[in-house]
Amino acid sequence: MTRGLTIALDAMGGDNGPGTVLPGAELALVRQPDLTFLLFGDEAVLKPVLNEYPRVAAASEIVHADVAVAMDDKPSQALRRGRNKSSMWLSIAAVKEGRADVAVSAGNTGALMAMAKVILKTMPNIDRPAIAAIWPTLRGDSIVLDVGATIGVNAKQLVDFAVMGEAMARVVFGLKEPSVGMLNIGVEEVKGLDEVKEAGRILRESNLPIKYYGFVEGDDIGKGTVDVVVVEGFSGNIALKTAEGTAKQIAEFLRNAMSRSLMSRIGYIFARNAFKMLRERLDPRKSNGGVFLGLNGIVIKSHGGTDAMGFASAIDLAVDMGRNGLVAKIATDLEMFHNAAASQSDPAETKAIAL
């Protein structure tokens, strides 16, 4: 029997705030009725909306927050204005204080990451955290990181991403030895940025406990060539947004094609179950939610413009991470990895990868 978790929700975050967060929590409770919520936000705004969702009201406690971080706030501005009093800050602090197992927010990504780093701090040996996303592929699902937390990384940080992503894949997918690939502009070892080539060399030559596949290209993400794809945050975020836009584009193409003529509409009737399965597989709401990895606590970032179904998916992801002890497993893997690397490296190499 699984234990119930307490989820801290930034109820004011995202494009629609409580209008998305509370119905999303309602859907999550239908699937997992043992959850409880701490709802952080303006009590005067939350209470009228909460009255529409009695199931959520019965499983929740409102914690008043005077400030809501705007979607266009700069991280520095959000930190100054929202420290100790915004719904975003207080929801993360609840994880730090042990009052909640996981925090979920659809708010400003930069502000959320900045606050999470200040409150939860990074794990030992981790310079910069990453956002990991679950990516639907032809083979099932893969994990892609970083998809937007860190712009510009060195080889050591990319290797850390590989270790964290591999640990997450074991938690989420139940795999004993997830395969890890480094996203590059080609599979040849001579191609790509120096940082990417150096990270690949470290993973390839160090005989560390990681099943390293090698370099992968952009089309390998959708194929599911590897279980974990490691990429710098700028490129990863572009890849993520491109995939989401392409999925919507394909869905729109299909709708237009199926309504173009009488014969196409008749054909749709016979094939509607197949189209329904395709639509569900392409629906980005089903895989909504990015995990902040490398912190001493779990924070889930939901897409700011998602709807209730998408936010419920982010809560589902939070539950998986909380129940499977993601933070502890990543900490154990990082310690094992760095100990193994230190034992195999000479002093110059050890210094070079900042162990």
Helices and strands as residue ranges (DSSP letters): E 6-10, H 18-31, E 36-41, H 43-50, H 54-58, E 60-64, H 75-82, H 87-96, E 102-105, H 109-120, E 130-137, E 140-145, H 155-173, E 179-183, H 194-205, E 211-216, H 218-223, E 228-230, H 233-258, H 262-282, G 284-287, E 290-293, E 298-301, H 308-323, H 326-344, H 347-352
